[in-house]
Structure formats: C-alpha cells, structure tokens
Amino acid sequence: MEEENVNIPAQLNQQAQPEAAGMIPLKDGTSINPFDAPTPGESLTTSPEQKYPWETPPEYTEVQPFMEDLFVQLGEDRDRYIELLIKFLDKTPITEIAQVLLYTSVSKGKINPDLMLLLIEPVMYLLIAMAEQAGIEPVIYEGEDSDEPSEEDTETYMDESMKFNKLKPEQIRRTSVAPSLLSKVKELPTAEEAGIEEEKEEV
C-alpha cells in the first residue's frame, strides 16, 4: 500500500487562511466574517411591493371593531383564554399584557400607532373585567401586589416599559368599553369553572 503524501505546509497555510482573510476564529473551531453584514441602506433597495405588515394600511381604524376582534381572540378561543387566566393567576400586570397585545397588533398591521394610543384604556379595562369575571384579583401595575419592590426590579421595569407607562391612562373608566362587549364578558367561565385553579395546584 502506497504511503499518502501529506503536504504539511499546505495544510498549515489553509488553516491560517481564515484568520489572514479577516475571519475571526471561534472556540468551536469555526470562524466568522465580521464584514458579512447587510450593507447600510440595503433595506431601501427592496421592492416597494414587499412591505412589512405595519407599513400597509391597518386592518382596523376604529376602536370598537378592534375591541370586538380582540375579545373573540381572547375570550372565544379556549386555549388563549386559559393562557390569559394563567397570566392573571401568575400576577402578570394588566399593563404588561395590554402592552404585548397592542404592540403585537401594530406589528401585524391590525392597527396603527395612533389607534394604539386610543386603545390603551379600553384594552386595560377589558382585561380587568375578564379577570374579575374569572374570580381573579388583577394586578394593574408592576409592584402593586408588593409593598416594597426591589430597586433592581423597578429599574428593569422602567427601562422596558417607560414609553408605555407615559401613555397609560391615569384612570381606567368602565365607559371606555362598550356595554355590549362587557355583557359578553359576563358570559365567560370563571377560573374555577375552567379548571384553572385545580390545574395550577397540581403543577
């Protein structure tokens, strides 16, 4: 059997090529190119027809139609309703849930930022009403259920939610939600009827 000729200098040269070409070696033996990134302004060269959802006309332009759609998503979809009740039981603040719902709706093109501002109060009240109907005491704001929140928790929350907190209403009025929608809330099952409390205890 013939011996295989191994060119050691050539192998060393190949191993050194990534670093010599500006590649950054990693601990796992691979390497990355720090210059392999989008060109500045590259997003401006895409086709105008390829728009993000939030760049298109919003699906909803009025408060009431969006609120009806939101209730269908949260109340009539059992899986999402159960998930929402679990968040209430976990003491997730109403402001945090409303923030996620509204920002997600903007990113999906359902509403625009202007309508989002008008929806903060009614969405928060709807969530409060759903929690109370379920027999759960809602936590409206972060730290409301604790006497002395830690300084670290306060700073973290303020950093992440500063913009939303500036927009939240001082008072959450019942009149911000249509009576027809509140009557539907009263038909929702409580947490006990949905079996959430029992499931929570078993976990």
C-alpha positions, 0 to 999 in steps of 0.5 A, spaced: 500 500 500 502 506 497 504 511 503 499 518 502 503 524 501 501 529 506 503 536 504 504 539 511 505 546 509 499 546 505 495 544 510 498 549 515 497 555 510 489 553 509 488 553 516 491 560 517 487 562 511 481 564 515 484 568 520 489 572 514 482 573 510 479 577 516 475 571 519 475 571 526 476 564 529 471 561 534 472 556 540 468 551 536 473 551 531 469 555 526 470 562 524 466 568 522 466 574 517 465 580 521 464 584 514 458 579 512 453 584 514 447 587 510 450 593 507 447 600 510 441 602 506 440 595 503 433 595 506 431 601 501 433 597 495 427 592 496 421 592 492 416 597 494 411 591 493 414 587 499 412 591 505 412 589 512 405 588 515 405 595 519 407 599 513 400 597 509 394 600 511 391 597 518 386 592 518 382 596 523 381 604 524 376 604 529 376 602 536 370 598 537 371 593 531 378 592 534 375 591 541 370 586 538 376 582 534 380 582 540 375 579 545 373 573 540 381 572 540 381 572 547 375 570 550 372 565 544 378 561 543 379 556 549 386 555 549 388 563 549 383 564 554 386 559 559 393 562 557 390 569 559 387 566 566 394 563 567 397 570 566 392 573 571 393 567 576 401 568 575 400 576 577 402 578 570 400 586 570 394 588 566 399 593 563 404 588 561 399 584 557 395 590 554 402 592 552 404 585 548 397 585 545 397 592 542 404 592 540 403 585 537 397 588 533 401 594 530 406 589 528 401 585 524 398 591 521 391 590 525 392 597 527 396 603 527 400 607 532 395 612 533 389 607 534 394 604 539 394 610 543 386 610 543 386 603 545 390 603 551 384 604 556 379 600 553 384 594 552 386 595 560 379 595 562 377 589 558 382 585 561 380 587 568 373 585 567 375 578 564 379 577 570 374 579 575 369 575 571 374 569 572 374 570 580 381 573 579 384 579 583 388 583 577 394 586 578 394 593 574 401 595 575 408 592 576 409 592 584 402 593 586 401 586 589 408 588 593 409 593 598 416 594 597 419 592 590 426 591 589 430 597 586 433 592 581 426 590 579 423 597 578 429 599 574 428 593 569 421 595 569 422 602 567 427 601 562 422 596 558 416 599 559 417 607 560 414 609 553 408 605 555 407 607 562 407 615 559 401 613 555 397 609 560 391 612 562 391 615 569 384 612 570 381 606 567 373 608 566 368 602 565 365 607 559 371 606 555 368 599 553 362 598 550 356 595 554 355 590 549 362 587 549 362 587 557 355 583 557 359 578 553 364 578 558 359 576 563 358 570 559 365 567 560 367 561 565 370 563 571 377 560 573 374 555 577 369 553 572 375 552 567 379 548 571 384 553 572 385 553 579 385 545 580 390 545 574 395 550 577 395 546 584 397 540 581 403 543 577 
